[in-house]
Amino acid sequence: MLPVDVAWAQQGAPGGPGAFSGLIPLILIFVIFYFLLIRPQQKRAKEHREMLKTLKRGDKVITSGGIYGVVEAVDERTVTLKIAENVKVKFGKPYIAAIRTGQDE
């Protein structure tokens, strides 16, 4: 059996210089996840909220279910879309995925 002071010399003291070096890979992984996953997702969510705020009558939109339509009315929580002649459907505002541009038509 080794004396206690020899055992400490082989393993390193608790809280010594080896303790922080074990955290470096975890910190590095978190930083990579933040820049590759969390930050872009927050940016897309912010852009979607801004798009919903600027939604107005006459905008051509696509719903998250893939339905193309023209905005007839916008309320605080709902959007009424005209999807065909004499066919209007009411959707929850968060389900509007995008405003169509000239290329989508």
Residue pairs with C-beta under 8 A, 6 or more apart in sequence:
2 10
12 18
51 96
51 98
51 99
52 93
52 94
52 96
55 61
55 71
55 74
55 79
55 93
55 96
55 99
56 71
56 74
57 71
57 72
57 73
57 74
58 70
58 71
59 70
59 71
59 99
60 68
60 69
60 70
60 71
60 99
60 100
60 104
60 105
61 68
61 69
61 70
61 71
61 79
61 81
61 96
61 97
61 98
61 99
61 100
62 68
62 96
62 97
62 98
62 100
62 104
63 69
63 81
63 91
63 95
63 96
63 97
64 95
64 96
64 97
65 95
67 81
67 83
67 89
68 83
68 100
69 81
69 82
69 83
69 89
70 81
70 82
71 79
71 80
71 81
72 80
72 81
72 82
72 88
73 79
73 80
74 80
74 93
75 93
76 93
77 92
77 93
78 90
78 91
78 92
78 93
79 90
79 91
79 92
79 93
79 96
80 88
80 89
80 90
80 91
81 88
81 89
81 90
81 91
82 88
83 89
